[in-house]
Amino acid sequence: MEATWASSVATDPTWLAVIAAIGAVGSLATVVVLLRQQAPRRKPDLERIARRREPRSAH
């Protein structure tokens, strides 16, 4: 069987390291995004929430 570029890539460990590094960075980015979605971005403004709950006739 004749050697092709795919067979040389498969035997070169550098490509495996590159693909593993890309996967690790992608996994880390996924974890960061998921953690940021769970954490509140800022503290709730309790005064504004209380005003919103007041009846309209109180204004």
C-alpha positions in Angstrom: 0.0 0.0 0.0 1.3 3.4 -0.9 1.9 6.0 1.9 -0.4 9.0 1.9 -0.3 12.3 3.9 -2.9 10.7 6.2 -0.6 7.9 7.2 2.2 10.3 8.0 -0.1 12.4 10.1 -1.3 9.4 12.0 2.3 8.4 12.9 3.4 11.9 13.9 2.7 12.5 17.6 2.8 16.3 17.1 -0.6 16.3 15.5 -2.0 14.3 18.4 -0.7 16.9 20.8 -2.1 19.8 18.8 -5.6 18.2 18.6 -5.4 17.4 22.4 -4.5 21.0 23.1 -7.4 22.3 21.0 -9.7 20.0 22.9 -8.4 21.1 26.3 -8.8 24.8 25.4 -12.4 24.1 24.2 -13.3 22.2 27.3 -11.9 24.9 29.5 -13.8 27.5 27.6 -17.0 25.5 27.9 -16.6 25.2 31.7 -16.0 29.0 32.0 -19.1 29.8 30.0 -21.3 27.5 32.0 -20.0 28.9 35.3 -20.6 32.5 34.2 -24.2 31.6 33.2 -24.8 30.3 36.8 -23.4 33.3 38.6 -25.5 36.5 38.8 -23.9 39.3 36.9 -24.7 42.0 39.4 -26.5 42.4 42.7 -30.3 42.9 42.4 -31.5 46.4 43.0 -33.8 45.8 45.9 -35.3 49.4 45.8 -36.3 49.0 42.1 -37.8 45.6 42.8 -39.8 47.0 45.8 -41.1 49.9 43.6 -42.2 47.4 40.9 -44.2 45.5 43.4 -46.1 48.6 44.7 -49.6 49.1 43.3 -49.9 51.9 40.7 -52.2 54.0 42.9 -49.3 54.4 45.4 -47.4 56.6 42.9 
